[in-house]
Amino acid sequence: MKVRVDPVLCQGHTGCAMTAPGIFTLRDEDGHAEVKDEHVPAAHEAAVREAVLSCPEQAITAD
């Protein structure tokens, strides 16, 4: 699975980083999410799917 965060759509709600802290980080300057590595280990796929579904801005995509 690969995951991406659209930096234009992300508003920094932080839910993804709380749901999958091993995958998402928050930028110091604005709190918006970034992906540590777009390739998601199998052990983190369920958390990433939850982050995708819970993002209020629909800024996260995974496939």
MORACOR-V304580 format. One record per pair of residues at least 6 apart in sequence whose ideal C-beta (glycine too) atoms are under 7 Angstrom apart, sorted by the first residue. I is the first residue (numbers start at 1). GAP is how many residues later the second one is. D is the distance in whole Angstrom. If there is no record, write none. Layout:
I_GAP_D, I_GAP_D
This chain:
1_39_4, 1_44_5, 1_47_7, 1_61_6, 1_62_7, 2_36_5, 2_37_6, 2_38_7, 2_60_7, 2_61_6, 3_20_6, 3_32_6, 3_35_6, 3_37_5, 3_45_5, 3_57_7, 3_59_4, 4_31_6, 4_34_6, 4_57_5, 5_28_5, 5_29_6, 5_30_6, 5_54_6, 5_55_5, 6_53_5, 7_25_6, 9_48_5, 9_49_7, 9_50_4, 10_22_5, 10_23_5, 10_47_6, 10_49_4, 11_46_5, 12_18_6, 12_19_4, 12_20_5, 13_43_6, 14_12_6, 14_17_7, 15_36_7, 15_39_5, 15_40_7, 16_8_4, 16_17_5, 16_35_4, 16_39_6, 16_44_6, 17_7_4, 17_8_7, 17_9_5, 17_16_6, 19_28_6, 19_31_5, 19_32_4, 19_35_7, 20_24_6, 20_27_4, 20_28_5, 20_31_5, 22_22_6, 23_12_6, 23_13_6, 23_17_6, 23_21_5, 23_25_6, 24_9_5, 24_11_6, 24_27_7, 25_9_5, 25_11_6, 26_6_7, 26_7_6, 27_7_6, 40_8_5, 48_14_5, 49_13_7, 51_9_6, 52_8_5, 52_9_7, 52_10_5
